[in-house]
Amino acid sequence: MKPQPIRDVDWTAARDIRRDLESETKETLVAAARRVFSSKGFDAATIGEIAAAAEVSRPTFYVYFATKSEMFRVVAARLRDELLDAHHHPREVADDPVLLSHASVESFVDLFVENIELMDEVAKQATSDPAVAELLDDIVGKPYRRTHRHIVRLRKAGVANPLVEEHYVARIMRTVNLAAAAEIRLRPDLRDFYIAQATRAYLAMIGYSGDMSMLSIDPDAVRLSDAADTDAAGEA
């Protein structure tokens, strides 16, 4: 059947057609919304600001999204997908417990550095929007379950003897990674140091008995970190 021209269909159907036809504009809007939601929060952000940030008209926004809430759900879903992708690594990495632990921590921390404010907004919106709540469950729950499976696999392989309850370790690694991200925001030059420290914290909690020499601590980095803490204390 010959497709109808956009002018011959109702407004809602036209929007659905345009959504498919002009994906580049849609992607620009999503990227702009992500920046606006991160900087202003969901409640303070306006559709006009999102459209302006995307350099499109307000009516163009409504071609692709019916409401600000719909836009936010798309942004949250993108964040969810990125966080879940952070657990996917090449086989040569996945087969090495230290490399895999380091790669996973690195992926999560880097994402957290860029998205701390957005994740806070997702948590806030989850209290009133069931669709966002479902996305938040994926954002928090799926990495937790994957981490727990990794701990169990290492324990069964005889290379880990968890010193902290396994489920608890899997749960608090989100907090450990967020803490590393917060430190890196303050000291981007110490990124590698904090990622290595977060990885060591994980492997220590699960009682990993293998070689961790690749995560050796750089004495210079420790001194830099101590100096930064001393300066911060002095300013306080």
N, C-alpha and C positions, 0 to 999 in steps of 0.2 A: 504494500500500500504506500502511495506517495505521501511523504511526511508533510504535515500542514505548516505553512509559514507561521512564524511567531505571531504576526498580527492577527491571525485567524483563530487563535486559541485564547482561552481566558488568562488572566494575569498570573495566577498561580502556576498553571501549566507552562506559561511562557518562561517563568522563572526557572522551572525545572529544566527546560530546554537550554536556556542560557547557561545554567550551571555546568552543563556538559560541554557546551560549545566554547566557553571562554574560561577554561581552567586556570590560565595564567593570571587573569584578573582575580579569580577566587583565591589563588595562592597568595597574591599580593595582599589581599584583604586579611587573610588568616595571619600572615606574618605581621602585618600592622597591628591587628587586634592583640596579638601576643605581646607586642611591645607596650601597647597602651594598658592592657590588663596588668602587666608586670609593674609598670611605673605608677599607675593610678589606682589599681584595684578595680574589682568588678563594679562596685556600687558607684564610684566616682566617674568611671569611664562612660563616655557617651558615644552613640553611633556616629555623631558628627565628627568627633575626634578620631575615631577609627577610620572613617572615610577620608578625612584630611591626611592622616598619617599614610594612608595607602595612595593618596593623590588621585582619588576618584570622587565622584559626586555622591551625595547622600542617597539619591534614588538608585545609584548603581549598587550600593550596599544591599538594598532591598531586593535587587534582582537575585542575589545569591543567598541571602539570609533573611528570615522573617523577623527575627528579634535579636536583641543583644544576647539573650540567654542561649539561643541556638548557636550563635557565633562562639560563645564561651565553651559550649559543649564540644565543638569541633576543635578548639584550641586545646582543651583538656585531653581530648582523645589523641591528638598528635603527641602531646607530652607523654601520655601513657604508652604509645607505640615506641617512642624513643627510649623510654626507660626499659621496656621489655626487650628491645633490640640490644640493649647494653649487656645482656647475658649471652648473646650469640657470638661465639669466637671460633676461629679456625681450629681444626682438629689438633694441630701441633701445639696449640695453646691449651685446648680443652683437656688434653691428655696429661698435662703437667700441673699438679695441684698448686704449686707456687705461681707459675705463670698465669693460670686461670684465675686464681684469687687476686693477683695483682691487676690483671686486665679488667676484671669485673669491678674492682674498687675504683680503678682509674676511670672507667666508663661512667660509673655512677657519679663519682665526685665531679668530673668535668661537667656532666649534665646539671648537677646540683648547683655548681658555681654560677651557671647561666640562668638557673630557673628557681632559685630559692623563693623569690616573691610570688612567682606564679604558682608554685606548689602550695604556698600558704593560702592563696586565693581559691585554689581547687578545694582545699580542706574546708574553707569557710562556706563555699557554695554547696558543698556536699551536705551540709546540715539542712538545706531547704530545697535542693533539687535532686530527686531520686536518680536521674540519669547521671549527674555528676558524682553522686555517691557510689554508683556502680563503677564508674571510672576510677574513683579513688581506691575502691577495694582492689582493683587490678593493680594500680600504681604501688600500693603498699603490700598487698597480699601475694601477688605472683612472685616478686623478687624474694620475699620472705620464704615462700615455699621452695623456690629453686635453691636458695642458700641452704635451707634445711636438708634438702635431698643431697646436696654436695657434701655436707658434714657427715651424713649417714653413710654415703659412699666411701668416704675416706676412712671412717671408723671401721667399716666392714673390711676394707682393704688392709687394715692393720697399721695405717700410717698416722692415725689420729686417735687421741684418747681425751675427749672433751673434758676440760676442767670446769666448764660452766654448762649448765643444762642446754641441750642442743637447740630446743625451740627458742629459748631465751637469747642465745647467741644469734640465731637467724633474725630475731626480731630487733635486737639492738644494733645490728650492723647498719641499719638505716640511719640511726642516730650518730654512729661513728663516722659514717660517710658525710653526713650533713655537717658534723663538727669540722671535719677536714676541709670541706668546701668553704666554710666560714673563715677558717684560718687562711686559706689560699686567697680569698678575696682581700684579706688584709695584707698578705705577703705573697703576691703571685710568683716571686722569685723562688719561693720555697715549695712550689707545687709538687715536685718529685719527692721531696722530703716527707710531706704530709701524706701523700698517697702511699709511700712505702710504710709509714708509721701505721696508717689505718689497716694496711694489709697485714703487717706484723701483729697488730692487735687481734685481728680475726684468727690468724694461725696460732697465736698463743692461746686464745680462749678455747680452741678446739684441740689443743695439745698436739699439734702437728710435729712429727718427729723427723721429717726429712730435712734436706739441705735448704737453708734460707739465705745463703750467702749473697744472692742477687739483691737482697733487701738490706744489705749492710748499711749502717748509719754513717753518714758523712759528718765527721766531727765539726767541720766548718759550718755545716747547716745547723747543727745543734747550737753552736755558739751564736749564730745569727738569730736563731729562734729565742734563745735566752736573752739576748740583747734587746730584742723587740719587746719581750715581756717586761723587762726592767724599765724600758722607756715608757711603756704604757702605764706601769705602776707609778712612775714618777709624775706623769701627767695627771693621773687621778689624784 
